[in-house]
Amino acid sequence: MRNAFCLLFGLVLATAAIAQRDIGIVDVKGDANVMGITVTSSSAELQNLAMQAFNAHGRYKLYASGASYSINFAPAGATSVTVTIARGGSTTHTQTVSGTSLRNALLRAADVAVTKTSGLRGWFAGKLAFVGERTGKTEIYTSDLFFGELVKWSSDGKQVIGPRWSPDGSKIVYTSYRTSFPDIYQIEFASRRISLLASFKGTNSGGRFSPDGSRLAMVLSGEGNPEVYVGNASARQLKRLTNNQSVEASPTFSPDGGRILYVSDAAGGPQLYTIPVGGGSATRLATNISKYCAEPDWSAADPSKIVFTAGVGRGYQSAVFDTKSGTSKIITKAPTDAIEPVWLADGRHIICTYRAANTKVLYIVDTESGKATRLSPAAFGNAGNASYLAP
């Protein structure tokens, strides 16, 4: 049983044996605070991208006219966009925003509009790293949040899982079976260099950077059971944090970098635990929602929130645990499974993988309203296991 759990969580969540079903938009309930906006631009390309972005945001609803706010995006050079926000016919804010490209500038300008109209932090200009199967094999890709500026980085030809950004966006770590055994690798974007970080005896998986980028958490099984370790950013100077007969997986740092959140079957099934980075006693988080809790991600924007995968019936859904109230709630209603959740920059929205028998699709989900919007295009093929880098 422990070997099965290790394979399931330390390496990759197994595909459920379920019938193929359509995956579509899921809108659980309306949000009383939804804000009506009208989006315009002299550029059809910019207008379409802006509408796609705001359509994915649970706080907004698009109208052709008569909305609370009118937001215009105008090209202002090769890599700049001017955003003008009006309410009741009067301009409330104008700002020219620059980016790495015109597309990136538009997404940054749209983030400005989000903050100015709602007070929320924008997340449109963030970046994705994910596992795609466009070539017929699993490989590591990066893109902007809406699958623009897509780049394939790996060509391992073997199974790859778990890409995770460094905080400065200069590199990612991931697990690859390129030698037929799971090891942790690093991709440095500036040089396109792929280097081996951890290849100790046994399995090496689950690499994840600390918030300041100076440390790396991982799961190693060289001393027997899969255990949680923390080392420097080069996976050296290792310190073992757990030491027991259970199986550990999916380590991630708390927003302040002081604790590690991870999964263990110490209680007989996968549950969430925390442990100090410097070592000490582990504490179980009483989610009280499922006998199966895994794949956690701790919100940097709201440290009281942890999103994770929960077993529900014969499938899996994404859930949120509130550390302040000690309560949990299921936030997705995917037709089959909604797994691998990660937070976006506002502490309200997540990205997760909607999985059916032979299909993996990335979705954005608003944890407050339950609104789910497809992110990865059908033409790309299977995409999942996302990591998000805030703008």
DRENFILO-473052 format. One record per atom (N, C-alpha, C): x, y, z; residue in one letter. Coordinates in steps of 0.1 Angstrom, whole numbers, padded with zeros to 4 digits, always signed. Example, Ala and Ser with C-alpha at 12.3 -4.5 7.8 and 13.67 -1.06 7.14 Angstrom:
DRENFILO-473052
+0132-0057+0078a
+0123-0045+0078a
+0132-0033+0078a
+0128-0022+0071s
+0137-0011+0071s
+0129+0000+0079s
end
This chain:
DRENFILO-473052
+0008-0012+0000m
+0000+0000+0000m
+0009+0013+0000m
+0020+0012+0008r
+0028+0024+0009r
+0035+0026-0005r
+0039+0015-0011n
+0046+0016-0024n
+0036+0023-0034n
+0023+0019-0034a
+0013+0025-0043a
+0012+0040-0040a
+0012+0043-0027f
+0010+0057-0023f
+0022+0066-0028f
+0034+0060-0026c
+0046+0067-0031c
+0046+0070-0045c
+0042+0060-0053l
+0041+0062-0068l
+0030+0072-0071l
+0019+0072-0063l
+0008+0081-0066l
+0011+0095-0063l
+0018+0098-0052f
+0020+0112-0048f
+0035+0117-0050f
+0044+0109-0046g
+0058+0113-0047g
+0062+0115-0062g
+0056+0108-0071l
+0060+0108-0085l
+0050+0114-0094l
+0038+0108-0095v
+0027+0113-0103v
+0014+0107-0099v
+0004+0115-0100l
-0010+0110-0097l
-0015+0101-0108l
-0018+0089-0105a
-0022+0079-0115a
-0035+0083-0122a
-0036+0080-0135t
-0048+0082-0142t
-0059+0074-0138t
-0071+0080-0134a
-0082+0072-0130a
-0088+0064-0141a
-0093+0052-0137a
-0100+0044-0147a
-0114+0047-0148a
-0117+0058-0155i
-0131+0063-0156i
-0134+0065-0170i
-0147+0065-0173a
-0152+0067-0187a
-0149+0081-0192a
-0147+0083-0205q
-0144+0096-0211q
-0157+0104-0209q
-0155+0117-0205r
-0166+0126-0204r
-0162+0140-0208r
-0172+0148-0213d
-0168+0161-0218d
-0164+0170-0206d
-0155+0179-0208i
-0151+0188-0198i
-0155+0202-0203i
-0163+0209-0195g
-0168+0222-0199g
-0168+0232-0188g
-0173+0244-0190i
-0174+0254-0180i
-0183+0250-0169i
-0178+0252-0157v
-0186+0249-0145v
-0188+0262-0137v
-0200+0267-0135d
-0203+0279-0128d
-0212+0275-0116d
-0206+0274-0104v
-0213+0268-0093v
-0224+0278-0088v
-0220+0291-0086k
-0230+0300-0082k
-0226+0314-0086k
-0235+0324-0086g
-0232+0337-0089g
-0226+0344-0077g
-0217+0354-0080d
-0211+0362-0069d
-0218+0375-0069d
-0223+0379-0057a
-0231+0391-0056a
-0222+0404-0059a
-0209+0402-0058n
-0200+0413-0060n
-0194+0414-0074n
-0200+0406-0084v
-0195+0407-0097v
-0197+0421-0103v
-0186+0426-0110m
-0186+0439-0115m
-0187+0439-0130m
-0197+0447-0136g
-0198+0448-0150g
-0188+0457-0156g
-0182+0453-0167i
-0172+0461-0174i
-0174+0460-0189i
-0170+0471-0196t
-0170+0470-0211t
-0155+0472-0215t
-0150+0463-0223v
-0136+0463-0228v
-0136+0467-0243v
-0128+0477-0246t
-0126+0481-0260t
-0111+0484-0263t
-0108+0483-0276s
-0095+0486-0281s
-0096+0488-0296s
-0087+0497-0301s
-0086+0498-0316s
-0079+0486-0322s
-0073+0478-0314s
-0066+0466-0319s
-0075+0454-0316s
-0079+0447-0326a
-0087+0435-0324a
-0080+0424-0315a
-0067+0423-0318e
-0058+0414-0310e
-0058+0417-0296e
-0056+0430-0292l
-0056+0434-0278l
-0069+0432-0272l
-0080+0436-0279q
-0093+0435-0273q
-0097+0420-0270q
-0094+0411-0280n
-0097+0397-0278n
-0089+0392-0266n
-0077+0395-0264l
-0069+0390-0253l
-0074+0396-0240l
-0077+0409-0240a
-0083+0415-0228a
-0096+0409-0224a
-0105+0406-0233m
-0117+0400-0230m
-0115+0385-0225m
-0106+0378-0231q
-0103+0365-0226q
-0098+0365-0211q
-0090+0375-0208a
-0085+0376-0195a
-0096+0379-0185a
-0104+0390-0188f
-0115+0393-0178f
-0126+0383-0178f
-0128+0375-0188n
-0137+0364-0188n
-0133+0354-0178n
-0120+0352-0175a
-0115+0342-0166a
-0116+0346-0152a
-0118+0359-0149h
-0118+0365-0136h
-0132+0364-0130h
-0133+0359-0118g
-0146+0357-0111g
-0152+0370-0106g
-0144+0381-0106r
-0149+0394-0101r
-0157+0402-0112r
-0155+0398-0125y
-0160+0406-0136y
-0170+0399-0145y
-0178+0407-0151k
-0187+0402-0162k
-0187+0412-0173k
-0185+0407-0185l
-0183+0416-0197l
-0197+0420-0203l
-0198+0433-0206y
-0210+0438-0213y
-0206+0446-0225y
-0215+0446-0235a
-0212+0454-0247a
-0213+0469-0244a
-0222+0472-0235s
-0223+0486-0231s
-0231+0487-0218s
-0231+0499-0212g
-0239+0502-0200g
-0233+0496-0188g
-0220+0492-0188a
-0214+0486-0176a
-0210+0496-0166a
-0206+0492-0154s
-0201+0501-0144s
-0189+0508-0148s
-0180+0501-0154y
-0167+0506-0159y
-0165+0504-0174y
-0159+0513-0180s
-0154+0511-0194s
-0139+0512-0194s
-0133+0501-0200i
-0118+0500-0200i
-0113+0499-0214i
-0105+0509-0218n
-0100+0509-0231n
-0085+0506-0231n
-0080+0498-0240f
-0066+0495-0242f
-0061+0500-0255f
-0051+0509-0256a
-0046+0514-0268a
-0031+0511-0270a
-0027+0506-0281p
-0012+0504-0283p
-0005+0517-0282p
+0006+0517-0275a
+0014+0529-0273a
+0029+0527-0277a
+0031+0519-0287g
+0045+0515-0291g
+0046+0500-0292g
+0058+0495-0295a
+0059+0481-0298a
+0057+0472-0286a
+0060+0478-0274t
+0059+0470-0262t
+0052+0478-0251t
+0043+0487-0254s
+0035+0494-0244s
+0021+0496-0248s
+0012+0496-0237v
-0002+0498-0239v
-0007+0508-0229v
-0016+0517-0234t
-0022+0527-0225t
-0036+0522-0221t
-0038+0521-0208v
-0051+0517-0203v
-0059+0530-0198v
-0071+0531-0202t
-0079+0542-0197t
-0092+0537-0191t
-0095+0540-0179i
-0106+0535-0171i
-0116+0547-0169i
-0129+0544-0173a
-0139+0555-0172a
-0151+0549-0164a
-0157+0558-0157r
-0170+0554-0149r
-0179+0565-0150r
-0191+0562-0155g
-0202+0572-0156g
-0198+0583-0166g
-0190+0579-0176g
-0186+0589-0186g
-0174+0597-0183g
-0168+0596-0171s
-0157+0603-0166s
-0145+0594-0165s
-0133+0599-0169t
-0121+0591-0168t
-0116+0591-0154t
-0114+0579-0148t
-0109+0578-0134t
-0094+0575-0134t
-0089+0569-0144h
-0074+0565-0144h
-0069+0563-0158h
-0057+0568-0161t
-0050+0566-0174t
-0036+0563-0170t
-0031+0552-0177q
-0017+0548-0174q
-0011+0541-0186q
+0001+0544-0190t
+0008+0536-0200t
+0017+0526-0194t
+0016+0514-0198v
+0022+0502-0192v
+0032+0496-0202v
+0044+0493-0198s
+0053+0486-0207s
+0055+0472-0203s
+0059+0463-0213g
+0061+0449-0210g
+0072+0444-0219g
+0074+0431-0218t
+0084+0425-0227t
+0080+0423-0241t
+0067+0425-0244s
+0061+0424-0257s
+0048+0432-0256s
+0042+0434-0268l
+0029+0441-0268l
+0018+0432-0260l
+0019+0420-0262r
+0010+0410-0255r
+0012+0411-0240r
+0024+0411-0236n
+0027+0412-0221n
+0023+0425-0216n
+0025+0436-0223a
+0021+0449-0219a
+0006+0450-0217a
-0002+0444-0226l
-0017+0443-0225l
-0021+0436-0212l
-0015+0425-0209l
-0018+0418-0197l
-0014+0425-0184l
-0003+0432-0185r
+0001+0441-0173r
-0009+0453-0172r
-0013+0458-0183a
-0023+0469-0182a
-0036+0465-0177a
-0040+0452-0181a
-0052+0447-0176a
-0051+0444-0161a
-0040+0441-0156d
-0038+0439-0141d
-0039+0453-0134d
-0034+0463-0140v
-0036+0477-0135v
-0051+0480-0134v
-0059+0476-0144a
-0073+0479-0144a
-0080+0471-0133a
-0076+0458-0131v
-0081+0450-0120v
-0079+0457-0106v
-0067+0462-0104t
-0064+0468-0091t
-0072+0481-0089t
-0073+0489-0100k
-0079+0502-0099k
-0094+0501-0098k
-0100+0490-0103t
-0115+0489-0102t
-0120+0481-0091t
-0111+0471-0086s
-0116+0462-0075s
-0107+0462-0063s
-0095+0467-0064g
-0086+0467-0053g
-0079+0454-0051g
-0082+0444-0060l
-0075+0431-0060l
-0062+0431-0067l
-0053+0423-0063r
-0040+0421-0071r
-0043+0414-0084r
-0037+0419-0094g
-0038+0413-0108g
-0030+0401-0109g
-0034+0392-0118w
-0026+0380-0120w
-0025+0376-0135w
-0031+0384-0144f
-0031+0381-0158f
-0017+0380-0164f
-0007+0388-0159a
+0006+0389-0165a
+0015+0379-0159a
+0010+0369-0151g
+0019+0359-0146g
+0023+0349-0157g
+0032+0340-0153k
+0037+0330-0163k
+0033+0316-0158k
+0032+0307-0168l
+0030+0292-0165l
+0042+0284-0168l
+0044+0274-0160a
+0052+0262-0164a
+0043+0250-0162a
+0044+0241-0172f
+0034+0230-0171f
+0040+0218-0179f
+0033+0207-0177v
+0036+0195-0185v
+0027+0194-0196v
+0032+0193-0209g
+0023+0192-0220g
+0027+0179-0228g
+0017+0175-0236e
+0019+0162-0244e
+0017+0165-0259e
+0021+0177-0263r
+0019+0181-0276r
+0026+0173-0286r
+0038+0168-0282t
+0046+0159-0291t
+0043+0144-0290t
+0034+0141-0281g
+0031+0127-0279g
+0038+0122-0267g
+0047+0130-0261k
+0055+0126-0249k
+0053+0138-0239k
+0055+0135-0226t
+0054+0146-0217t
+0067+0154-0217t
+0065+0167-0218e
+0077+0176-0218e
+0073+0189-0210e
+0083+0197-0207i
+0081+0209-0199i
+0080+0221-0208i
+0069+0228-0206y
+0066+0240-0214y
+0065+0252-0205y
+0067+0264-0210t
+0063+0277-0204t
+0055+0285-0213t
+0047+0294-0208s
+0039+0303-0216s
+0034+0314-0207s
+0028+0324-0213d
+0021+0334-0205d
+0008+0327-0200d
+0000+0333-0192l
-0011+0327-0185l
-0022+0322-0196l
-0022+0328-0207f
-0032+0324-0217f
-0026+0317-0229f
-0015+0310-0227f
-0009+0301-0236f
-0003+0309-0248f
+0001+0322-0246g
+0008+0329-0256g
+0023+0327-0253g
+0032+0330-0263e
+0046+0330-0261e
+0051+0316-0255e
+0045+0306-0261l
+0047+0292-0257l
+0061+0287-0261l
+0068+0281-0252v
+0082+0275-0254v
+0083+0261-0248v
+0088+0252-0256k
+0091+0238-0250k
+0105+0238-0246k
+0108+0234-0234w
+0122+0234-0229w
+0128+0221-0228w
+0121+0210-0226s
+0127+0197-0224s
+0125+0188-0236s
+0134+0179-0238s
+0133+0169-0248s
+0137+0156-0243s
+0132+0152-0231d
+0137+0141-0224d
+0133+0128-0230d
+0121+0128-0236g
+0116+0115-0242g
+0111+0105-0232g
+0112+0109-0220k
+0107+0101-0209k
+0097+0109-0200k
+0091+0103-0191q
+0081+0110-0183q
+0087+0121-0175q
+0081+0133-0175v
+0085+0144-0167v
+0073+0149-0159v
+0075+0154-0147i
+0065+0158-0138i
+0070+0170-0129i
+0060+0177-0123g
+0063+0186-0112g
+0072+0198-0115g
+0070+0206-0126p
+0078+0218-0128p
+0075+0228-0118p
+0085+0235-0112r
+0083+0245-0102r
+0092+0257-0104r
+0087+0269-0105w
+0094+0281-0107w
+0103+0284-0096w
+0115+0290-0099s
+0122+0298-0088s
+0115+0311-0086s
+0117+0317-0075p
+0109+0330-0072p
+0113+0341-0082p
+0125+0341-0087d
+0129+0352-0096d
+0126+0349-0111d
+0120+0337-0113g
+0116+0333-0127g
+0127+0330-0136g
+0140+0328-0131s
+0151+0325-0140s
+0153+0310-0143s
+0146+0302-0135k
+0148+0287-0137k
+0136+0280-0131k
+0135+0267-0135i
+0125+0258-0129i
+0132+0245-0125i
+0127+0238-0115v
+0131+0225-0112v
+0120+0215-0116v
+0123+0203-0119y
+0113+0193-0123y
+0119+0179-0121y
+0110+0169-0121t
+0114+0155-0119t
+0113+0149-0133t
+0124+0141-0137s
+0124+0134-0149s
+0128+0120-0148s
+0123+0111-0156y
+0127+0097-0156y
+0136+0095-0168y
+0144+0104-0172r
+0153+0103-0184r
+0163+0091-0183r
+0166+0088-0170t
+0175+0076-0168t
+0167+0064-0164t
+0154+0065-0165s
+0145+0054-0161s
+0142+0054-0146s
+0149+0063-0138f
+0147+0065-0124f
+0144+0080-0122f
+0135+0083-0112p
+0132+0097-0110p
+0143+0105-0103p
+0147+0116-0110d
+0157+0125-0105d
+0153+0139-0107d
+0158+0148-0099i
+0154+0162-0100i
+0164+0170-0109i
+0159+0177-0119y
+0167+0185-0128y
+0163+0200-0127y
+0171+0208-0133q
+0169+0222-0133q
+0171+0228-0147q
+0162+0237-0151i
+0163+0244-0164i
+0166+0258-0161i
+0177+0263-0166e
+0181+0278-0165e
+0177+0284-0179e
+0168+0294-0178f
+0162+0299-0191f
+0172+0307-0199f
+0181+0315-0193a
+0190+0324-0200a
+0199+0316-0209a
+0204+0305-0204s
+0214+0297-0211s
+0208+0284-0218s
+0195+0281-0214r
+0188+0269-0219r
+0195+0257-0213r
+0203+0258-0203r
+0210+0247-0197r
+0201+0239-0188r
+0202+0225-0190i
+0195+0216-0182i
+0205+0208-0174i
+0204+0209-0160s
+0214+0203-0152s
+0208+0194-0142s
+0215+0184-0137l
+0210+0174-0128l
+0213+0179-0114l
+0202+0180-0105l
+0203+0186-0092l
+0204+0174-0081l
+0196+0165-0083a
+0195+0154-0072a
+0194+0141-0079a
+0204+0132-0077s
+0203+0118-0083s
+0209+0109-0073s
+0204+0109-0061f
+0208+0100-0050f
+0202+0086-0052f
+0207+0077-0044k
+0202+0064-0045k
+0187+0064-0041k
+0179+0056-0048g
+0164+0057-0046g
+0157+0067-0055g
+0146+0072-0050t
+0138+0081-0058t
+0141+0096-0053t
+0141+0105-0063n
+0144+0119-0060n
+0132+0127-0067n
+0124+0134-0060s
+0112+0140-0066s
+0108+0152-0057s
+0098+0159-0063g
+0091+0169-0055g
+0099+0182-0052g
+0109+0185-0060g
+0117+0197-0058g
+0108+0210-0058g
+0111+0219-0048r
+0103+0231-0047r
+0112+0242-0040r
+0113+0254-0046f
+0121+0265-0040f
+0114+0271-0028f
+0122+0277-0019s
+0117+0285-0008s
+0113+0299-0014s
+0105+0306-0006p
+0101+0320-0012p
+0112+0329-0015p
+0124+0328-0009d
+0135+0336-0012d
+0145+0330-0022d
+0142+0318-0026g
+0150+0311-0036g
+0163+0305-0031g
+0165+0306-0018s
+0178+0301-0013s
+0178+0286-0009s
+0167+0280-0008r
+0166+0266-0004r
+0157+0258-0013r
+0158+0245-0012l
+0150+0236-0020l
+0145+0225-0011l
+0132+0223-0011a
+0126+0211-0005a
+0124+0200-0015a
+0125+0188-0010m
+0124+0177-0019m
+0121+0164-0011m
+0118+0153-0018v
+0115+0140-0012v
+0126+0130-0018v
+0133+0124-0009l
+0144+0115-0012l
+0141+0102-0005l
+0144+0090-0011s
+0142+0077-0005s
+0155+0070-0003s
+0166+0076-0004g
+0179+0069-0004g
+0182+0062+0009g
+0175+0067+0020e
+0178+0060+0033e
+0166+0051+0037e
+0158+0048+0027g
+0147+0038+0030g
+0134+0043+0025g
+0125+0049+0034n
+0113+0055+0030n
+0114+0068+0024n
+0105+0072+0015p
+0105+0086+0010p
+0104+0096+0022p
+0113+0105+0023e
+0113+0115+0034e
+0115+0129+0029e
+0111+0139+0037v
+0112+0153+0033v
+0126+0158+0037v
+0133+0164+0028y
+0146+0170+0030y
+0146+0185+0026y
+0154+0193+0031v
+0157+0206+0027v
+0172+0208+0025v
+0175+0214+0014g
+0189+0218+0011g
+0190+0232+0006g
+0202+0235+0001n
+0204+0248-0005n
+0198+0248-0019n
+0199+0258-0027a
+0192+0259-0040a
+0199+0249-0050a
+0211+0244-0046s
+0217+0234-0055s
+0215+0220-0050s
+0206+0218-0041a
+0202+0205-0035a
+0214+0199-0028a
+0222+0207-0022r
+0233+0203-0013r
+0231+0207+0001r
+0240+0204+0010q
+0238+0207+0024q
+0225+0202+0029q
+0221+0190+0027l
+0208+0185+0029l
+0205+0182+0044l
+0193+0185+0048k
+0189+0183+0062k
+0176+0174+0061k
+0176+0163+0067r
+0164+0154+0067r
+0154+0159+0078r
+0142+0162+0074l
+0132+0167+0083l
+0122+0156+0089l
+0119+0146+0081t
+0110+0136+0086t
+0118+0123+0087t
+0114+0114+0097n
+0122+0102+0099n
+0112+0092+0105n
+0105+0085+0097n
+0095+0075+0102n
+0092+0064+0092n
+0083+0056+0094q
+0080+0045+0085q
+0069+0048+0075q
+0064+0060+0075s
+0054+0064+0066s
+0060+0070+0053s
+0052+0073+0043v
+0056+0078+0030v
+0052+0093+0030v
+0062+0101+0027e
+0060+0116+0025e
+0061+0120+0011e
+0054+0131+0008a
+0054+0136-0006a
+0050+0151-0007a
+0052+0157-0018s
+0047+0170-0022s
+0050+0181-0012s
+0063+0183-0008p
+0067+0194+0001p
+0065+0208-0006p
+0061+0218+0002t
+0061+0231-0002t
+0063+0241+0010t
+0069+0252+0008f
+0072+0261+0019f
+0060+0270+0022f
+0059+0274+0035s
+0050+0284+0039s
+0054+0297+0033s
+0045+0307+0032p
+0048+0320+0026p
+0060+0327+0033p
+0062+0325+0046d
+0073+0331+0053d
+0086+0323+0053d
+0085+0311+0047g
+0097+0302+0045g
+0100+0295+0058g
+0092+0296+0068g
+0096+0290+0081g
+0091+0276+0083g
+0081+0271+0075r
+0076+0257+0077r
+0075+0251+0063r
+0075+0237+0064i
+0072+0229+0052i
+0059+0223+0053i
+0050+0224+0043l
+0038+0217+0042l
+0040+0205+0033l
+0035+0193+0038y
+0037+0182+0030y
+0026+0171+0032y
+0027+0160+0025v
+0017+0150+0026v
+0024+0137+0032v
+0016+0131+0041s
+0021+0118+0047s
+0010+0109+0049s
+0013+0096+0048d
+0003+0086+0051d
+0004+0080+0066d
+0010+0088+0074a
+0013+0084+0088a
+0000+0080+0095a
-0011+0087+0091a
-0024+0084+0098a
-0032+0073+0091a
-0025+0066+0082g
-0032+0055+0075g
-0036+0058+0061g
-0037+0071+0057g
-0040+0076+0044g
-0034+0090+0042g
-0033+0095+0030p
-0026+0107+0027p
-0033+0119+0034p
-0026+0126+0042q
-0031+0138+0049q
-0020+0149+0049q
-0024+0161+0053l
-0015+0173+0053l
-0009+0175+0066l
+0004+0178+0066y
+0012+0180+0078y
+0021+0192+0076y
+0025+0199+0086t
+0036+0209+0086t
+0047+0205+0095t
+0059+0210+0092i
+0071+0208+0101i
+0080+0220+0100i
+0086+0225+0110p
+0096+0236+0109p
+0107+0233+0100p
+0111+0243+0092v
+0122+0241+0083v
+0135+0237+0090v
+0137+0242+0102g
+0149+0238+0110g
+0148+0225+0116g
+0137+0218+0115g
+0135+0205+0122g
+0126+0206+0134g
+0120+0195+0138g
+0112+0195+0150g
+0100+0186+0148g
+0090+0188+0155s
+0078+0179+0155s
+0069+0183+0144s
+0063+0173+0137a
+0053+0175+0127a
+0039+0177+0133a
+0031+0186+0126t
+0017+0188+0131t
+0008+0185+0119t
-0002+0177+0122r
-0012+0173+0112r
-0023+0185+0111r
-0026+0188+0099l
-0037+0198+0097l
-0050+0190+0096l
-0059+0193+0105a
-0072+0186+0106a
-0082+0192+0095a
-0080+0188+0083t
-0089+0193+0072t
-0103+0189+0074t
-0105+0177+0079n
-0118+0171+0083n
-0128+0171+0070n
-0122+0168+0059i
-0130+0168+0047i
-0129+0156+0039i
-0118+0149+0040s
-0116+0137+0032s
-0105+0128+0038s
-0106+0115+0036k
-0095+0106+0040k
-0083+0106+0030k
-0085+0115+0020y
-0074+0115+0010y
-0072+0130+0007y
-0061+0136+0012c
-0057+0150+0010c
-0043+0150+0005c
-0040+0156-0006a
-0027+0156-0012a
-0025+0168-0021a
-0013+0170-0026e
-0009+0180-0036e
-0012+0194-0031e
-0007+0198-0019p
-0011+0211-0013p
-0003+0222-0019p
-0008+0234-0019d
-0002+0247-0023d
-0006+0258-0013d
+0004+0265-0007w
+0001+0275+0003w
+0000+0289-0004w
-0010+0296-0001s
-0012+0309-0008s
-0002+0320-0002s
+0006+0326-0011a
+0015+0337-0007a
+0007+0349-0004a
-0004+0351-0012a
-0012+0363-0010a
-0021+0363+0003a
-0025+0351+0007d
-0033+0350+0019d
-0028+0337+0026d
-0019+0339+0035p
-0013+0327+0042p
-0022+0319+0050p
-0035+0323+0052s
-0044+0315+0059s
-0051+0304+0050s
-0047+0304+0037k
-0054+0295+0028k
-0044+0285+0022k
-0048+0272+0022i
-0041+0262+0016i
-0051+0254+0006i
-0046+0253-0006v
-0054+0245-0016v
-0048+0231-0017v
-0057+0221-0020f
-0052+0208-0021f
-0061+0199-0028f
-0057+0187-0032t
-0066+0177-0039t
-0072+0168-0028t
-0085+0167-0029a
-0092+0159-0019a
-0100+0148-0026a
-0100+0136-0020g
-0108+0125-0025g
-0123+0127-0022g
-0131+0127-0033v
-0145+0129-0031v
-0152+0118-0039v
-0159+0109-0032g
-0166+0098-0038g
-0155+0089-0045g
-0157+0086-0058r
-0147+0078-0065r
-0137+0087-0073r
-0138+0100-0071g
-0129+0109-0078g
-0122+0118-0069g
-0117+0129-0075y
-0109+0139-0068y
-0114+0153-0072y
-0114+0162-0062q
-0117+0176-0065q
-0107+0185-0057q
-0106+0198-0061s
-0098+0207-0054s
-0105+0213-0042s
-0098+0215-0031a
-0104+0220-0019a
-0095+0231-0013a
-0101+0239-0004v
-0094+0249+0003v
-0095+0247+0018v
-0084+0248+0025f
-0084+0247+0040f
-0081+0261+0045f
-0089+0266+0054d
-0087+0279+0061d
-0080+0277+0074d
-0067+0281+0076t
-0060+0278+0088t
-0066+0286+0100t
-0072+0297+0097k
-0077+0306+0108k
-0090+0299+0114k
-0099+0295+0105s
-0112+0289+0110s
-0111+0274+0112s
-0101+0268+0106g
-0099+0254+0107g
-0110+0246+0099g
-0115+0253+0089t
-0126+0247+0080t
-0121+0244+0066t
-0127+0235+0059s
-0123+0232+0046s
-0136+0232+0037s
-0134+0235+0024k
-0145+0234+0015k
-0141+0229+0001k
-0149+0221-0005i
-0146+0217-0019i
-0149+0229-0028i
-0140+0232-0037i
-0143+0244-0045i
-0145+0241-0060i
-0143+0229-0064t
-0145+0225-0078t
-0156+0215-0079t
-0162+0215-0091k
-0172+0204-0094k
-0169+0199-0108k
-0157+0194-0110a
-0153+0189-0123a
-0162+0177-0126a
-0164+0174-0139p
-0172+0162-0143p
-0165+0150-0138p
-0152+0150-0138t
-0144+0138-0133t
-0135+0142-0122t
-0123+0146-0125d
-0113+0150-0115d
-0108+0164-0117d
-0105+0171-0105a
-0099+0184-0106a
-0087+0183-0096a
-0075+0182-0101i
-0063+0178-0093i
-0052+0189-0096i
-0041+0187-0088e
-0029+0196-0090e
-0032+0211-0089e
-0039+0215-0078p
-0042+0229-0077p
-0030+0238-0073p
-0029+0250-0079v
-0019+0260-0074v
-0026+0274-0074v
-0021+0282-0065w
-0027+0295-0063w
-0023+0305-0074w
-0031+0314-0078l
-0027+0326-0085l
-0024+0337-0075l
-0020+0349-0080a
-0014+0359-0072a
-0024+0366-0062a
-0037+0365-0065d
-0046+0372-0056d
-0052+0364-0044d
-0048+0352-0043g
-0053+0344-0031g
-0067+0340-0033g
-0073+0342-0044r
-0087+0339-0047r
-0089+0329-0058r
-0081+0330-0068h
-0082+0321-0080h
-0071+0310-0079h
-0074+0299-0085i
-0064+0288-0087i
-0063+0283-0101i
-0053+0276-0104i
-0052+0268-0116i
-0052+0254-0112i
-0060+0245-0119c
-0059+0231-0116c
-0061+0223-0129c
-0059+0210-0128t
-0060+0201-0140t
-0073+0194-0139t
-0082+0196-0149y
-0094+0188-0151y
-0090+0176-0159y
-0092+0164-0152r
-0087+0152-0158r
-0099+0142-0161r
-0099+0137-0173a
-0109+0126-0176a
-0100+0114-0181a
-0106+0104-0187a
-0099+0092-0189a
-0087+0094-0198a
-0088+0102-0208n
-0076+0104-0217n
-0074+0119-0220n
-0079+0127-0211t
-0078+0142-0213t
-0073+0149-0200t
-0064+0158-0202k
-0060+0167-0192k
-0060+0181-0197k
-0068+0190-0190v
-0070+0204-0194v
-0068+0213-0182v
-0061+0224-0184l
-0059+0234-0173l
-0070+0243-0173l
-0075+0246-0161y
-0086+0255-0158y
-0083+0265-0148y
-0088+0277-0149i
-0088+0287-0138i
-0101+0286-0130i
-0100+0285-0117v
-0112+0284-0109v
-0112+0295-0098v
-0123+0302-0097d
-0125+0312-0087d
-0130+0305-0074d
-0122+0305-0064t
-0126+0298-0052t
-0138+0303-0044t
-0141+0316-0047e
-0153+0322-0040e
-0166+0319-0047e
-0166+0319-0061s
-0179+0317-0068s
-0180+0303-0074s
-0168+0296-0075g
-0168+0283-0082g
-0167+0284-0097g
-0167+0296-0102k
-0166+0297-0117k
-0153+0291-0122k
-0154+0282-0132a
-0143+0276-0138a
-0142+0279-0153a
-0130+0283-0158t
-0128+0287-0171t
-0117+0279-0177t
-0119+0273-0189r
-0108+0266-0195r
-0097+0275-0199r
-0085+0270-0197l
-0073+0278-0199l
-0065+0272-0211l
-0062+0259-0211s
-0054+0254-0222s
-0063+0251-0234s
-0058+0255-0246p
-0067+0253-0258p
-0067+0239-0262p
-0079+0235-0268a
-0080+0221-0273a
-0070+0217-0283a
-0066+0227-0291a
-0056+0224-0302a
-0042+0220-0296a
-0039+0224-0284f
-0026+0221-0278f
-0026+0206-0274f
-0037+0200-0270g
-0036+0187-0265g
-0036+0187-0250g
-0032+0176-0244n
-0032+0174-0229n
-0022+0184-0223n
-0026+0190-0212a
-0018+0199-0204a
-0022+0198-0190a
-0012+0198-0181g
-0015+0197-0167g
-0003+0200-0158g
-0004+0197-0145n
+0007+0198-0136n
+0014+0212-0136n
+0005+0223-0135a
+0010+0237-0137a
+0017+0242-0125a
+0026+0252-0128s
+0032+0260-0118s
+0030+0274-0122s
+0027+0283-0113y
+0024+0297-0116y
+0034+0307-0110y
+0039+0316-0118l
+0048+0326-0114l
+0041+0340-0114l
+0040+0346-0102a
+0032+0359-0102a
+0040+0370-0109a
+0033+0379-0115p
+0039+0391-0122p
+0046+0400-0112p
end
